Amino acid sequence: MMCRNAIRRLTEIANTLSRDSGLISRSSLYYASNPQDIGLIRHEYDLLKRKGFDVQYWNRDDVKAKFPFSKEAAIYTRGDAEVNPYRLGHHLLQDAGDQGLRIYENSEVKETRYTHNDVTVMTDQGSVSAKHVIWATGYSTQEWKPDYQVDLLNTYAIMTEPVHDLSSWYERALIWETDRPYLYFRTTPDRRIMAGGLDEPLPPSGKPEEYAEPRSQRLLNEIHKLFPTMTDVKMACSWAGVFASTKDGIPLIGRHPQYPHSYFIEVYGGNGMVYSMIAADLLAETIAGREPEELKWFSLRRPIDLNFT
Ligand SMILES: Cc1cc2nc3c(=O)[nH]c(=O)nc-3n(C[C@H](O)[C@H](O)[C@H](O)COP(=O)(O)OP(=O)(O)OC[C@H]3O[C@@H](n4cnc5c(N)ncnc54)[C@H](O)[C@@H]3O)c2cc1C
């Protein structure tokens, strides 16, 4: 429910910005990668339906009627969205800057001092003292505050050149699957295809890009397998890097006893942008003195409950 509301909030915010962030409402197709996962899809569909989500259960014939591939079962969900996160991030900052937010880019925090009343973060250019600090430093937070709930993996993504005919891609839906490691696919407004996934442990060399070439090729092949009629799909660029997730699938948001006056936003997992929206609202309320009950669900000190996954 919180995720669904967060997508609505993100959409509202994107629509109020002075520049277009290209946020597009999309449906998503979540398919069973193999017949053993039909039960999982059915269970997930029943849960979502009972909670009032706009979902459809698709059998093999339903999938085949909409896409050039067939899968034994799938959930088709309305109310998801796609966005260019780089553009959205920059537009948010530009508008916030126009309203008086002071932004210091390229200012790495090198040291932090905590006193009884406040906290001071120091960079090579200067320092900032504040009553509260929110650490939204992404996966690199794990380098100085490792969390026992977090797994770090290597992940891969490719983007294709623009594709002439995307008409066989029903509603340009976001696509992903039950298999682990998973694959995911989406299109972009300029008619490219993005594919990603194949998460695996970091290569022994420690270099995320070590297997980038074969993994990128595999991602391209997977696009060809799903959409064989698209004959002009060519890779434009590829990427390999670290991806963090939590063992229970829930992000880490809130305080940590060793860091006074600090809050953390560690929105690890595949829907981190949605979690970021949740985190922003929860922490804004908390700092304003109205700490929501829900904040404890995301506690950095919670035990690992694998029933959540
Ligand atoms: C391949 C891939 C695919 C993904 N797909 C999706 C998706 O489809 N949907 C979705 O919702 N989410 C997705 N995510 C997750 C999403 O990208 C993240 O959840 C989101 O970027 C987190 O935002 P953030 O601002 O918390 O952290 P980040 O975007 O990681 O930003 C952290 C920032 O902190 C800066 N920083 C770090 N240390 C310091 C320091 N000491 N001083 C100053 N600055 C510092 C970094 O330079 C960086 O700019 C994906 C992630 C990956 C890797």
The ligand as an SDF file (V2000), in Angstrom:
LIG
                    3D

 53 58  0  0  0  0  0  0  0  0999 V2000
   21.1130   -1.4900  -12.0900 C   0  0  0  0  0  0  0  0  0  0  0  0
   20.1060   -0.8720  -11.1650 C   0  0  0  0  0  0  0  0  0  0  0  0
   18.7680   -0.8620  -11.5320 C   0  0  0  0  0  0  0  0  0  0  0  0
   17.8160   -0.2830  -10.6990 C   0  0  0  0  0  0  0  0  0  0  0  0
   16.5210   -0.2590  -11.1190 N   0  0  0  0  0  0  0  0  0  0  0  0
   15.6050    0.3560  -10.3600 C   0  0  0  0  0  0  0  0  0  0  0  0
   14.2560    0.4350  -10.8040 C   0  0  0  0  0  0  0  0  0  0  0  0
   13.8930   -0.0450  -11.8710 O   0  0  0  0  0  0  0  0  0  0  0  0
   13.3610    1.0620  -10.0080 N   0  0  0  0  0  0  0  0  0  0  0  0
   13.7200    1.6130   -8.8120 C   0  0  0  0  0  0  0  0  0  0  0  0
   12.8750    2.1910   -8.1200 O   0  0  0  0  0  0  0  0  0  0  0  0
   15.0030    1.5570   -8.3570 N   0  0  0  0  0  0  0  0  0  0  0  0
   15.9500    0.9450   -9.1040 C   0  0  0  0  0  0  0  0  0  0  0  0
   17.2340    0.8580   -8.6600 N   0  0  0  0  0  0  0  0  0  0  0  0
   17.5580    1.3850   -7.3240 C   0  0  0  0  0  0  0  0  0  0  0  0
   17.7540    2.8920   -7.3530 C   0  0  0  0  0  0  0  0  0  0  0  0
   18.6890    3.2340   -8.3500 O   0  0  0  0  0  0  0  0  0  0  0  0
   18.2970    3.3360   -5.9860 C   0  0  0  0  0  0  0  0  0  0  0  0
   17.4330    2.8620   -4.9800 O   0  0  0  0  0  0  0  0  0  0  0  0
   18.3550    4.8370   -5.8720 C   0  0  0  0  0  0  0  0  0  0  0  0
   19.2670    5.3390   -6.8070 O   0  0  0  0  0  0  0  0  0  0  0  0
   18.8110    5.2170   -4.4770 C   0  0  0  0  0  0  0  0  0  0  0  0
   18.8830    6.6100   -4.4120 O   0  0  0  0  0  0  0  0  0  0  0  0
   19.7730    7.3070   -3.3090 P   0  0  0  0  0  0  0  0  0  0  0  0
   19.6780    8.7720   -3.5750 O   0  0  0  0  0  0  0  0  0  0  0  0
   19.4070    6.8130   -1.9510 O   0  0  0  0  0  0  0  0  0  0  0  0
   21.2610    6.7870   -3.5580 O   0  0  0  0  0  0  0  0  0  0  0  0
   22.1960    7.0080   -4.8200 P   0  0  0  0  0  0  0  0  0  0  0  0
   21.3930    7.2510   -6.0590 O   0  0  0  0  0  0  0  0  0  0  0  0
   23.1570    5.8620   -4.8140 O   0  0  0  0  0  0  0  0  0  0  0  0
   22.9590    8.3520   -4.4780 O   0  0  0  0  0  0  0  0  0  0  0  0
   23.8790    8.4160   -3.4000 C   0  0  0  0  0  0  0  0  0  0  0  0
   24.7440    9.6560   -3.6190 C   0  0  0  0  0  0  0  0  0  0  0  0
   25.5350    9.8830   -2.4620 O   0  0  0  0  0  0  0  0  0  0  0  0
   26.8110   10.2880   -2.9000 C   0  0  0  0  0  0  0  0  0  0  0  0
   27.7850   10.0190   -1.8190 N   0  0  0  0  0  0  0  0  0  0  0  0
   28.1950    8.8250   -1.3510 C   0  0  0  0  0  0  0  0  0  0  0  0
   29.0940    9.0020   -0.3480 N   0  0  0  0  0  0  0  0  0  0  0  0
   29.2420   10.3340   -0.1840 C   0  0  0  0  0  0  0  0  0  0  0  0
   30.0160   11.1520    0.6860 C   0  0  0  0  0  0  0  0  0  0  0  0
   30.8400   10.6260    1.6010 N   0  0  0  0  0  0  0  0  0  0  0  0
   29.9280   12.5070    0.5740 N   0  0  0  0  0  0  0  0  0  0  0  0
   29.0990   13.0640   -0.3320 C   0  0  0  0  0  0  0  0  0  0  0  0
   28.3240   12.3480   -1.2000 N   0  0  0  0  0  0  0  0  0  0  0  0
   28.3860   10.9960   -1.1150 C   0  0  0  0  0  0  0  0  0  0  0  0
   27.0690    9.4590   -4.1540 C   0  0  0  0  0  0  0  0  0  0  0  0
   28.0640   10.0770   -4.9440 O   0  0  0  0  0  0  0  0  0  0  0  0
   25.7010    9.5170   -4.8120 C   0  0  0  0  0  0  0  0  0  0  0  0
   25.5540   10.6350   -5.6420 O   0  0  0  0  0  0  0  0  0  0  0  0
   18.2160    0.2800   -9.4650 C   0  0  0  0  0  0  0  0  0  0  0  0
   19.5740    0.2660   -9.0860 C   0  0  0  0  0  0  0  0  0  0  0  0
   20.5070   -0.3150   -9.9310 C   0  0  0  0  0  0  0  0  0  0  0  0
   21.9600   -0.3120   -9.5290 C   0  0  0  0  0  0  0  0  0  0  0  0
  1  2  1  0
  2  3  1  0
  2 52  2  0
  3  4  2  0
  4  5  1  0
  4 50  1  0
  5  6  2  0
  6  7  1  0
  6 13  1  0
  7  8  2  0
  7  9  1  0
  9 10  1  0
 10 11  2  0
 10 12  1  0
 12 13  2  0
 13 14  1  0
 14 15  1  0
 14 50  1  0
 15 16  1  0
 16 17  1  0
 16 18  1  0
 18 19  1  0
 18 20  1  0
 20 21  1  0
 20 22  1  0
 22 23  1  0
 23 24  1  0
 24 25  2  0
 24 26  1  0
 24 27  1  0
 27 28  1  0
 28 29  2  0
 28 30  1  0
 28 31  1  0
 31 32  1  0
 32 33  1  0
 33 34  1  0
 33 48  1  0
 34 35  1  0
 35 36  1  0
 35 46  1  0
 36 37  1  0
 36 45  1  0
 37 38  2  0
 38 39  1  0
 39 40  1  0
 39 45  2  0
 40 41  1  0
 40 42  2  0
 42 43  1  0
 43 44  2  0
 44 45  1  0
 46 47  1  0
 46 48  1  0
 48 49  1  0
 50 51  2  0
 51 52  1  0
 52 53  1  0
M  END
$$$$
